[in-house]
Amino acid sequence: MKEETNWEDISFIVSSSYRERILKSLDKPKTPSSLSRELKINKAHISRALSELENKKMIECLTPKAKKGRIYSITEYGKKVLNGYSKL
């Protein structure tokens, strides 16, 4: 059975260059600080985009109990959405 592309979530990525860049950058687990340095995006913008992506189940926090130094990783669903996005 062929899975359908979730165009709403692909549109969600397309509508924000920050979300797109963060999702592409999470090929390996990273902290918000390392994402901020790597992508040259203000940490406040990184935090907001991470929260939005986490709410959509595209990324997950691997250390949810940590107050500082949280580590984020892309989920299988996030990879699927990113793959659909790359086909545009």
Residue frames as a rotation matrix with the C-alpha (Angstrom) as fourth column:
MET 1
0.578 0.816 0.000 0.00
0.816 -0.578 0.000 0.00
0.000 0.000 -1.000 0.00
LYS 2
-0.314 -0.702 0.639 1.43
0.694 -0.629 -0.351 3.36
0.648 0.333 0.684 -1.05
GLU 3
-0.137 0.209 -0.968 1.56
0.868 -0.445 -0.219 6.07
-0.477 -0.871 -0.120 1.61
GLU 4
0.622 0.433 0.652 0.13
0.691 -0.695 -0.198 9.46
0.367 0.574 -0.732 0.77
THR 5
-0.562 -0.792 0.240 2.21
0.633 -0.598 -0.491 12.60
0.532 -0.124 0.838 0.91
ASN 6
0.250 0.608 -0.753 1.15
0.921 -0.390 -0.009 14.97
-0.299 -0.691 -0.658 3.66
TRP 7
-0.073 -0.260 0.963 1.09
0.745 -0.656 -0.120 18.21
0.663 0.709 0.242 1.68
GLU 8
0.866 0.408 0.290 -0.01
0.105 -0.715 0.692 20.25
0.489 -0.569 -0.661 4.73
ASP 9
0.755 -0.629 -0.185 3.21
0.284 0.060 0.957 19.37
-0.590 -0.775 0.224 6.56
ILE 10
-0.088 -0.766 0.637 5.34
0.991 -0.003 0.134 19.90
-0.100 0.643 0.759 3.46
SER 11
0.325 0.307 0.894 3.72
0.466 -0.875 0.131 23.34
0.823 0.374 -0.428 3.12
PHE 12
0.988 0.026 -0.150 4.53
0.150 -0.342 0.928 23.95
-0.028 -0.939 -0.342 6.80
ILE 13
0.217 -0.976 0.001 8.23
0.707 0.158 0.690 23.43
-0.673 -0.149 0.724 5.98
VAL 14
-0.127 -0.229 0.965 8.12
0.939 -0.342 0.042 25.45
0.320 0.911 0.258 2.76
SER 15
0.657 0.566 0.498 6.63
0.420 -0.823 0.381 28.43
0.626 -0.041 -0.779 4.59
SER 16
0.914 -0.383 0.135 9.66
-0.340 -0.539 0.771 28.90
-0.223 -0.750 -0.623 6.86
SER 17
0.469 -0.820 -0.329 13.29
-0.328 0.184 -0.926 28.86
0.820 0.542 -0.183 5.79
TYR 18
-0.229 -0.541 0.809 14.26
-0.959 -0.019 -0.284 28.43
0.169 -0.841 -0.514 9.45
ARG 19
0.442 0.463 0.768 12.21
-0.609 0.783 -0.122 25.24
-0.658 -0.414 0.629 9.84
GLU 20
0.967 -0.091 -0.239 13.56
-0.156 0.530 -0.834 23.93
0.202 0.843 0.498 6.55
ARG 21
0.186 -0.982 0.041 17.20
-0.559 -0.140 -0.817 24.63
0.808 0.129 -0.575 7.44
ILE 22
-0.171 -0.194 0.966 16.84
-0.969 0.213 -0.129 23.16
-0.180 -0.958 -0.224 10.94
LEU 23
0.722 0.520 0.456 15.16
-0.434 0.854 -0.285 19.99
-0.538 0.008 0.843 9.69
LYS 24
0.834 -0.472 -0.285 17.87
-0.121 0.348 -0.930 19.49
0.538 0.810 0.233 7.06
SER 25
-0.002 -0.908 0.419 20.58
-0.727 -0.286 -0.625 20.15
0.687 -0.306 -0.659 9.65
LEU 26
0.172 0.133 0.976 19.32
-0.925 0.362 0.113 17.51
-0.338 -0.923 0.185 12.09
ASP 27
0.432 -0.124 -0.893 20.93
-0.531 0.766 -0.363 14.64
0.729 0.631 0.265 10.17
LYS 28
-0.320 -0.443 -0.838 22.57
0.562 0.623 -0.544 13.91
0.763 -0.645 0.049 13.53
PRO 29
0.548 0.615 -0.567 21.40
0.809 -0.218 0.545 14.96
0.212 -0.758 -0.617 17.03
LYS 30
-0.504 -0.676 0.537 22.20
0.502 -0.736 -0.454 18.56
0.702 0.041 0.711 17.99
THR 31
-0.295 0.345 -0.891 21.53
0.833 -0.363 -0.417 21.15
-0.467 -0.866 -0.180 20.68
PRO 32
0.780 0.609 0.144 19.78
0.612 -0.697 -0.374 24.48
-0.127 0.380 -0.916 19.99
SER 33
0.559 -0.644 -0.523 23.09
-0.249 -0.731 0.635 26.27
-0.791 -0.225 -0.569 20.62
SER 34
-0.468 -0.772 0.431 24.95
0.200 0.382 0.902 24.19
-0.861 0.508 -0.024 18.06
LEU 35
0.084 0.596 0.798 22.14
0.980 0.096 -0.175 24.72
-0.181 0.797 -0.576 15.53
SER 36
0.881 0.267 -0.390 22.29
0.267 -0.962 -0.055 28.46
-0.390 -0.055 -0.919 16.18
ARG 37
0.102 -0.940 -0.327 26.04
-0.313 -0.342 0.886 28.57
-0.944 0.012 -0.329 15.58
GLU 38
-0.520 -0.334 0.786 25.94
0.486 0.641 0.594 26.27
-0.702 0.691 -0.171 12.55
LEU 39
0.012 0.666 0.746 23.02
1.000 -0.022 0.004 27.98
0.019 0.745 -0.666 10.81
LYS 40
-0.917 -0.398 0.019 23.78
0.393 -0.911 -0.124 31.51
0.066 -0.106 0.992 12.03
ILE 41
-0.046 0.960 0.275 20.22
0.175 -0.264 0.949 31.93
0.984 0.092 -0.156 13.30
ASN 42
-0.421 -0.024 0.907 19.34
-0.756 -0.543 -0.365 33.66
0.501 -0.840 0.210 16.58
LYS 43
-0.984 -0.050 -0.170 18.66
0.048 0.849 -0.527 31.16
0.170 -0.527 -0.833 19.39
ALA 44
-0.508 0.861 -0.016 15.17
-0.371 -0.235 -0.899 32.56
-0.777 -0.451 0.439 19.98
HIS 45
0.106 0.512 -0.852 14.23
-0.993 0.012 -0.116 31.72
-0.050 0.859 0.510 16.37
ILE 46
-0.643 -0.410 -0.647 15.81
-0.438 0.890 -0.128 28.28
0.628 0.201 -0.752 16.73
SER 47
-0.951 0.265 0.162 13.81
-0.040 0.412 -0.910 27.58
-0.308 -0.872 -0.381 19.89
ARG 48
-0.125 0.957 -0.262 10.53
-0.687 -0.274 -0.673 28.63
-0.716 0.096 0.692 18.32
ALA 49
0.050 0.104 -0.993 11.15
-0.939 0.344 -0.011 26.55
0.340 0.933 0.115 15.17
LEU 50
-0.869 -0.388 -0.306 12.17
-0.254 0.882 -0.397 23.52
0.424 -0.267 -0.865 17.26
SER 51
-0.706 0.672 0.225 8.97
-0.205 0.111 -0.973 23.80
-0.678 -0.733 0.059 19.25
GLU 52
0.136 0.770 -0.624 6.88
-0.890 -0.182 -0.418 24.03
-0.435 0.612 0.661 16.07
LEU 53
-0.200 -0.303 -0.932 8.65
-0.766 0.641 -0.045 21.05
0.611 0.705 -0.360 14.49
GLU 54
-0.986 -0.159 0.050 8.29
-0.149 0.712 -0.686 19.02
0.074 -0.684 -0.726 17.69
ASN 55
-0.366 0.926 0.092 4.55
-0.498 -0.112 -0.860 19.75
-0.786 -0.361 0.502 17.82
LYS 56
0.393 0.466 -0.793 4.26
-0.917 0.142 -0.371 18.38
-0.060 0.873 0.484 14.27
LYS 57
0.703 -0.154 0.695 6.21
-0.151 0.922 0.357 15.24
-0.695 -0.356 0.624 15.30
MET 58
0.899 -0.425 -0.108 8.97
-0.093 0.055 -0.994 15.96
0.429 0.903 0.010 12.77
ILE 59
-0.262 -0.964 0.051 11.67
-0.295 0.030 -0.955 16.11
0.919 -0.266 -0.292 15.44
GLU 60
0.762 0.455 -0.460 12.00
0.302 0.378 0.875 14.82
0.572 -0.806 0.150 18.98
CYS 61
0.294 -0.641 0.709 13.83
-0.853 -0.510 -0.107 15.93
0.431 -0.574 -0.697 22.06
LEU 62
0.169 -0.336 -0.927 16.13
0.080 0.942 -0.327 13.12
0.982 -0.019 0.186 23.19
THR 63
-0.704 -0.443 -0.556 16.66
0.607 0.032 -0.794 14.75
0.370 -0.896 0.246 26.60
PRO 64
0.039 0.840 0.542 13.23
0.334 -0.522 0.785 16.15
0.942 0.150 -0.300 27.59
LYS 65
0.719 0.258 -0.646 14.04
0.676 -0.040 0.736 16.39
0.164 -0.965 -0.203 31.31
ALA 66
-0.342 -0.928 -0.151 17.13
0.938 -0.347 0.008 18.54
-0.059 -0.139 0.989 30.76
LYS 67
0.561 0.468 -0.683 16.74
0.479 -0.856 -0.193 22.24
-0.675 -0.218 -0.705 31.52
LYS 68
0.416 -0.537 -0.734 19.80
-0.738 -0.671 0.074 23.17
-0.532 0.511 -0.675 29.44
GLY 69
-0.577 -0.795 -0.186 21.60
-0.731 0.402 0.551 21.43
-0.364 0.454 -0.813 26.62
ARG 70
0.350 0.761 0.546 18.59
-0.274 0.641 -0.717 19.61
-0.896 0.102 0.433 25.23
ILE 71
-0.786 -0.617 -0.030 19.39
-0.272 0.303 0.913 17.39
-0.554 0.726 -0.407 22.26
TYR 72
0.304 0.927 -0.218 17.08
-0.555 -0.014 -0.832 17.17
-0.774 0.374 0.510 19.26
SER 73
-0.806 -0.483 0.343 16.89
-0.031 0.613 0.790 14.67
-0.591 0.626 -0.509 16.44
ILE 74
-0.431 0.655 -0.621 14.77
-0.894 -0.214 0.394 14.28
0.126 0.725 0.677 13.31
THR 75
-0.086 0.495 0.865 12.08
-0.409 0.774 -0.483 11.58
-0.909 -0.395 0.136 13.45
GLU 76
-0.679 -0.066 0.731 11.24
0.519 0.662 0.542 9.06
-0.519 0.747 -0.416 10.73
TYR 77
0.401 0.895 0.195 8.17
0.836 -0.271 -0.477 11.17
-0.374 0.355 -0.857 9.97
GLY 78
0.534 -0.298 -0.791 10.37
-0.187 -0.954 0.233 14.27
-0.825 0.024 -0.565 9.68
LYS 79
-0.604 -0.788 0.120 12.61
-0.122 0.240 0.963 12.44
-0.788 0.567 -0.241 7.21
LYS 80
-0.331 0.577 0.746 9.54
0.869 0.494 0.003 11.45
-0.367 0.650 -0.665 5.19
VAL 81
0.733 0.595 -0.330 8.28
0.464 -0.792 -0.398 15.06
-0.497 0.139 -0.856 5.07
LEU 82
0.152 -0.775 -0.614 11.75
-0.409 -0.615 0.674 16.33
-0.900 0.148 -0.410 4.16
ASN 83
-0.699 -0.365 0.614 11.95
0.311 0.618 0.722 13.73
-0.643 0.696 -0.319 1.39
GLY 84
0.180 0.858 0.482 8.58
0.944 -0.013 -0.330 14.89
-0.277 0.514 -0.812 0.03
TYR 85
0.708 0.007 -0.706 9.76
0.043 -0.998 0.034 18.49
-0.705 -0.054 -0.707 0.24
SER 86
-0.285 -0.940 -0.189 12.94
-0.234 -0.123 0.964 17.72
-0.930 0.319 -0.184 -1.71
LYS 87
-0.471 0.181 0.863 10.83
0.755 0.589 0.289 16.38
-0.456 0.788 -0.414 -4.58
LEU 88
0.567 0.725 -0.391 9.23
0.443 -0.668 -0.597 19.79
-0.694 0.165 -0.700 -5.16
